[in-house]
Amino acid sequence: MAEEHAIAGDTKPRLPRGVRLTHSEAQGGWVLLAPERIFKADAIAAEILKRCTGEATLSAIVDDLATTFNAPRERIHADVSKLLSGLAEKKLLEL
């Protein structure tokens, strides 16, 4: 079965310059702020994005989330890859 959101395990995702994750009372939770754009991040997306510092690899992020939330690694990997691929397409994340 081909993985449509294939990202190498040693990729170190990070937010690009000018994009940041912040907690906004006005928006009622976490938001991803980009030049002239704002995206509301649900709790799961926020947990993933907090780990996208450019230091941790995709594999390390997936392992940490699987341990933290006691969830199957394969499912976490699929969900994280899908989110990161989508954000990268929108230029909100560098892979």
C-alpha positions as protocol buffer text, in pm:
chain_id: "A"
residue {
  index: 1
  type: MET
  ca { x: 0 y: 0 z: 0 }
}
residue {
  index: 2
  type: ALA
  ca { x: 158 y: 328 z: -109 }
}
residue {
  index: 3
  type: GLU
  ca { x: 177 y: 610 z: 142 }
}
residue {
  index: 4
  type: GLU
  ca { x: 39 y: 924 z: -23 }
}
residue {
  index: 5
  type: HIS
  ca { x: 192 y: 1154 z: 241 }
}
residue {
  index: 6
  type: ALA
  ca { x: 542 y: 1005 z: 243 }
}
residue {
  index: 7
  type: ILE
  ca { x: 780 y: 1213 z: 451 }
}
residue {
  index: 8
  type: ALA
  ca { x: 1122 y: 1072 z: 541 }
}
residue {
  index: 9
  type: GLY
  ca { x: 1158 y: 971 z: 905 }
}
residue {
  index: 10
  type: ASP
  ca { x: 1472 y: 1183 z: 944 }
}
residue {
  index: 11
  type: THR
  ca { x: 1297 y: 1500 z: 821 }
}
residue {
  index: 12
  type: LYS
  ca { x: 1305 y: 1778 z: 1082 }
}
residue {
  index: 13
  type: PRO
  ca { x: 984 y: 1978 z: 1026 }
}
residue {
  index: 14
  type: ARG
  ca { x: 974 y: 2337 z: 1144 }
}
residue {
  index: 15
  type: LEU
  ca { x: 764 y: 2648 z: 1113 }
}
residue {
  index: 16
  type: PRO
  ca { x: 909 y: 2885 z: 853 }
}
residue {
  index: 17
  type: ARG
  ca { x: 1014 y: 3239 z: 932 }
}
residue {
  index: 18
  type: GLY
  ca { x: 707 y: 3456 z: 987 }
}
residue {
  index: 19
  type: VAL
  ca { x: 482 y: 3167 z: 1094 }
}
residue {
  index: 20
  type: ARG
  ca { x: 415 y: 3092 z: 1458 }
}
residue {
  index: 21
  type: LEU
  ca { x: 188 y: 2887 z: 1679 }
}
residue {
  index: 22
  type: THR
  ca { x: 24 y: 3087 z: 1956 }
}
residue {
  index: 23
  type: HIS
  ca { x: -260 y: 3052 z: 2203 }
}
residue {
  index: 24
  type: SER
  ca { x: -532 y: 3309 z: 2135 }
}
residue {
  index: 25
  type: GLU
  ca { x: -808 y: 3380 z: 2384 }
}
residue {
  index: 26
  type: ALA
  ca { x: -992 y: 3573 z: 2113 }
}
residue {
  index: 27
  type: GLN
  ca { x: -989 y: 3268 z: 1883 }
}
residue {
  index: 28
  type: GLY
  ca { x: -1063 y: 3032 z: 2171 }
}
residue {
  index: 29
  type: GLY
  ca { x: -753 y: 2817 z: 2141 }
}
residue {
  index: 30
  type: TRP
  ca { x: -438 y: 2758 z: 1940 }
}
residue {
  index: 31
  type: VAL
  ca { x: -385 y: 2938 z: 1610 }
}
residue {
  index: 32
  type: LEU
  ca { x: -117 y: 2928 z: 1345 }
}
residue {
  index: 33
  type: LEU
  ca { x: -33 y: 3284 z: 1248 }
}
residue {
  index: 34
  type: ALA
  ca { x: 116 y: 3353 z: 906 }
}
residue {
  index: 35
  type: PRO
  ca { x: 152 y: 3677 z: 712 }
}
residue {
  index: 36
  type: GLU
  ca { x: -203 y: 3793 z: 637 }
}
residue {
  index: 37
  type: ARG
  ca { x: -344 y: 3452 z: 733 }
}
residue {
  index: 38
  type: ILE
  ca { x: -464 y: 3279 z: 1048 }
}
residue {
  index: 39
  type: PHE
  ca { x: -552 y: 2914 z: 1091 }
}
residue {
  index: 40
  type: LYS
  ca { x: -725 y: 2769 z: 1394 }
}
residue {
  index: 41
  type: ALA
  ca { x: -541 y: 2461 z: 1517 }
}
residue {
  index: 42
  type: ASP
  ca { x: -734 y: 2194 z: 1704 }
}
residue {
  index: 43
  type: ALA
  ca { x: -576 y: 2041 z: 2015 }
}
residue {
  index: 44
  type: ILE
  ca { x: -420 y: 1755 z: 1819 }
}
residue {
  index: 45
  type: ALA
  ca { x: -269 y: 1981 z: 1554 }
}
residue {
  index: 46
  type: ALA
  ca { x: -131 y: 2208 z: 1828 }
}
residue {
  index: 47
  type: GLU
  ca { x: 39 y: 1911 z: 1999 }
}
residue {
  index: 48
  type: ILE
  ca { x: 201 y: 1814 z: 1670 }
}
residue {
  index: 49
  type: LEU
  ca { x: 306 y: 2169 z: 1581 }
}
residue {
  index: 50
  type: LYS
  ca { x: 458 y: 2232 z: 1926 }
}
residue {
  index: 51
  type: ARG
  ca { x: 705 y: 1956 z: 1840 }
}
residue {
  index: 52
  type: CYS
  ca { x: 797 y: 2098 z: 1496 }
}
residue {
  index: 53
  type: THR
  ca { x: 1099 y: 2295 z: 1614 }
}
residue {
  index: 54
  type: GLY
  ca { x: 1344 y: 2194 z: 1342 }
}
residue {
  index: 55
  type: GLU
  ca { x: 1533 y: 1987 z: 1599 }
}
residue {
  index: 56
  type: ALA
  ca { x: 1319 y: 1672 z: 1634 }
}
residue {
  index: 57
  type: THR
  ca { x: 1289 y: 1428 z: 1344 }
}
residue {
  index: 58
  type: LEU
  ca { x: 952 y: 1311 z: 1218 }
}
residue {
  index: 59
  type: SER
  ca { x: 1023 y: 969 z: 1373 }
}
residue {
  index: 60
  type: ALA
  ca { x: 1100 y: 1126 z: 1711 }
}
residue {
  index: 61
  type: ILE
  ca { x: 784 y: 1340 z: 1697 }
}
residue {
  index: 62
  type: VAL
  ca { x: 571 y: 1034 z: 1614 }
}
residue {
  index: 63
  type: ASP
  ca { x: 734 y: 829 z: 1892 }
}
residue {
  index: 64
  type: ASP
  ca { x: 676 y: 1108 z: 2144 }
}
residue {
  index: 65
  type: LEU
  ca { x: 310 y: 1150 z: 2048 }
}
residue {
  index: 66
  type: ALA
  ca { x: 248 y: 773 z: 2051 }
}
residue {
  index: 67
  type: THR
  ca { x: 395 y: 753 z: 2402 }
}
residue {
  index: 68
  type: THR
  ca { x: 226 y: 1069 z: 2531 }
}
residue {
  index: 69
  type: PHE
  ca { x: -119 y: 970 z: 2407 }
}
residue {
  index: 70
  type: ASN
  ca { x: -79 y: 590 z: 2434 }
}
residue {
  index: 71
  type: ALA
  ca { x: -187 y: 550 z: 2071 }
}
residue {
  index: 72
  type: PRO
  ca { x: -76 y: 313 z: 1792 }
}
residue {
  index: 73
  type: ARG
  ca { x: 242 y: 446 z: 1627 }
}
residue {
  index: 74
  type: GLU
  ca { x: 117 y: 361 z: 1275 }
}
residue {
  index: 75
  type: ARG
  ca { x: -197 y: 569 z: 1319 }
}
residue {
  index: 76
  type: ILE
  ca { x: -5 y: 859 z: 1473 }
}
residue {
  index: 77
  type: HIS
  ca { x: 246 y: 846 z: 1185 }
}
residue {
  index: 78
  type: ALA
  ca { x: -32 y: 855 z: 924 }
}
residue {
  index: 79
  type: ASP
  ca { x: -213 y: 1144 z: 1095 }
}
residue {
  index: 80
  type: VAL
  ca { x: 106 y: 1347 z: 1151 }
}
residue {
  index: 81
  type: SER
  ca { x: 226 y: 1292 z: 793 }
}
residue {
  index: 82
  type: LYS
  ca { x: -110 y: 1400 z: 653 }
}
residue {
  index: 83
  type: LEU
  ca { x: -118 y: 1719 z: 865 }
}
residue {
  index: 84
  type: LEU
  ca { x: 243 y: 1813 z: 792 }
}
residue {
  index: 85
  type: SER
  ca { x: 206 y: 1750 z: 418 }
}
residue {
  index: 86
  type: GLY
  ca { x: -103 y: 1971 z: 407 }
}
residue {
  index: 87
  type: LEU
  ca { x: 68 y: 2251 z: 598 }
}
residue {
  index: 88
  type: ALA
  ca { x: 377 y: 2227 z: 379 }
}
residue {
  index: 89
  type: GLU
  ca { x: 159 y: 2263 z: 67 }
}
residue {
  index: 90
  type: LYS
  ca { x: 19 y: 2585 z: 217 }
}
residue {
  index: 91
  type: LYS
  ca { x: 377 y: 2705 z: 294 }
}
residue {
  index: 92
  type: LEU
  ca { x: 301 y: 2697 z: 669 }
}
residue {
  index: 93
  type: LEU
  ca { x: 566 y: 2434 z: 743 }
}
residue {
  index: 94
  type: GLU
  ca { x: 912 y: 2352 z: 612 }
}
residue {
  index: 95
  type: LEU
  ca { x: 1004 y: 1987 z: 569 }
}
